[in-house]
Amino acid sequence: MPDPLVPRLARLPRQLSALPDAASRVDLAVDLLHELVPACEAVAVLVPGPSGPATRPGPADHDEVGSLVARLEQEVGEGPATEAAHGTVVTSSDLVAEARWPRWTPRATADLGLRSVLAVALTSASHPLGSLGLYARRVDAFDDTDRALAGSLAGHLARAIDVGRDPSTAPVDRSVVGQAEGILADRLGLAPGTAPAYLTGVARAAGTSVVGAAREVVDTGHVPGPAEDAAG
Amino acid sequence: MPLSPATSVRTAPLVALGLLGGYTVARETGIRPLGGVVLAAAGAYAGRTWAVKRGAGVTTALSALYVLGFGASHPLAKRIGAWPSVLAVTAVATAASWALVDRDA
């Protein structure tokens, strides 16, 4: 029988590239976690913001658990995801025997039926952004592979979110692209409005991003001509 | 969706998918860590099979080759071009995964 996850993973690059913002990328990554970690019954994404933690619910049969568990952590001011947000990996294989979060645990077990948790930090190179909590109603639900996957996905995702948020990054990239378009238009005498398409063509021919091609033009002053571009 | 049994998963295509897909996402979005999300997902799925079929030693070696391949493609691109470098590291990592894990399936 063909592996159903392979076509799912094959679609991932196109899906990720098409998503416009960090929030939708987080959603997609959470969906992916559900598929790659079958034991996971709910996910809470805690990213502190002006309106409190953003949360993402679990699969359909437990679709409120992710939101409820994150809200509970916010309400009592403690819990595994809150602790993980400080940069650690937090696990508990049986919450009934857990003593670290005396206000959160009794309600998580009694009201939501949770028994296992795995929480990892969403940490960029410079600062923590929040955390990702995976929850299950089964004891000892998560293994080493799940921990490695959650940690790795969270790490890449955090850096991707941070790039999108970093106020110094996007304006610089836009500025570089604008400068490169100006240089190309000036040196090659391009018709008004055609420089962006020309720069895109240069990037495609060089096998790099538009920002990368723009940076090359700005940094080196080298202007690829039409013949050079066509030659590759 | 239940995962396929680890022993029945072919890992070489996953390695290729992770490296090529990761590079594509990084290139198209301009956000390199976003490519790492694809790399991590495909790598984790392949790693599960590496561990079950060949143990910790081979898993560590293939994981290092896979992750270093993604990192090495960047400096290599300055010498031979972006796509050739990505295809080169993908070929090496895919071949290693096939030879060490998939071949005896």
Chai-1 contact restraints between the chains, C-beta under 6 A:
chainA,res_idxA,chainB,res_idxB,connection_type,confidence,min_distance_angstrom,max_distance_angstrom,comment,restraint_id
A,D3,B,S4,contact,1.0,0.0,6.0,A-B,restraint_1
A,D3,B,V9,contact,1.0,0.0,6.0,A-B,restraint_2
A,L9,B,L17,contact,1.0,0.0,6.0,A-B,restraint_3
A,L9,B,A42,contact,1.0,0.0,6.0,A-B,restraint_4
A,A10,B,L17,contact,1.0,0.0,6.0,A-B,restraint_5
A,L12,B,V38,contact,1.0,0.0,6.0,A-B,restraint_6
A,P13,B,G21,contact,1.0,0.0,6.0,A-B,restraint_7
A,P13,B,T24,contact,1.0,0.0,6.0,A-B,restraint_8
A,P13,B,V25,contact,1.0,0.0,6.0,A-B,restraint_9
A,P13,B,V38,contact,1.0,0.0,6.0,A-B,restraint_10
A,L16,B,V25,contact,1.0,0.0,6.0,A-B,restraint_11
A,L16,B,L34,contact,1.0,0.0,6.0,A-B,restraint_12
A,S17,B,V25,contact,1.0,0.0,6.0,A-B,restraint_13
A,S17,B,E28,contact,1.0,0.0,6.0,A-B,restraint_14
A,S17,B,T29,contact,1.0,0.0,6.0,A-B,restraint_15
A,A29,B,V37,contact,1.0,0.0,6.0,A-B,restraint_16
A,L32,B,A41,contact,1.0,0.0,6.0,A-B,restraint_17
A,E35,B,M1,contact,1.0,0.0,6.0,A-B,restraint_18
A,P38,B,P2,contact,1.0,0.0,6.0,A-B,restraint_19
A,P38,B,L3,contact,1.0,0.0,6.0,A-B,restraint_20
A,T145,B,R48,contact,1.0,0.0,6.0,A-B,restraint_21
A,L149,B,A44,contact,1.0,0.0,6.0,A-B,restraint_22
A,S152,B,A40,contact,1.0,0.0,6.0,A-B,restraint_23
A,L153,B,A40,contact,1.0,0.0,6.0,A-B,restraint_24
A,H156,B,P33,contact,1.0,0.0,6.0,A-B,restraint_25
A,H156,B,G36,contact,1.0,0.0,6.0,A-B,restraint_26
A,H156,B,V37,contact,1.0,0.0,6.0,A-B,restraint_27
A,H156,B,A40,contact,1.0,0.0,6.0,A-B,restraint_28
A,L157,B,V37,contact,1.0,0.0,6.0,A-B,restraint_29
A,R159,B,P33,contact,1.0,0.0,6.0,A-B,restraint_30
A,A160,B,I31,contact,1.0,0.0,6.0,A-B,restraint_31
A,A160,B,P33,contact,1.0,0.0,6.0,A-B,restraint_32
A,A160,B,L34,contact,1.0,0.0,6.0,A-B,restraint_33
A,V163,B,I31,contact,1.0,0.0,6.0,A-B,restraint_34
A,G207,B,G81,contact,1.0,0.0,6.0,A-B,restraint_35
A,G207,B,A82,contact,1.0,0.0,6.0,A-B,restraint_36
A,G207,B,W83,contact,1.0,0.0,6.0,A-B,restraint_37
A,T208,B,A82,contact,1.0,0.0,6.0,A-B,restraint_38
A,S209,B,R27,contact,1.0,0.0,6.0,A-B,restraint_39
A,S209,B,G30,contact,1.0,0.0,6.0,A-B,restraint_40
A,V211,B,G30,contact,1.0,0.0,6.0,A-B,restraint_41
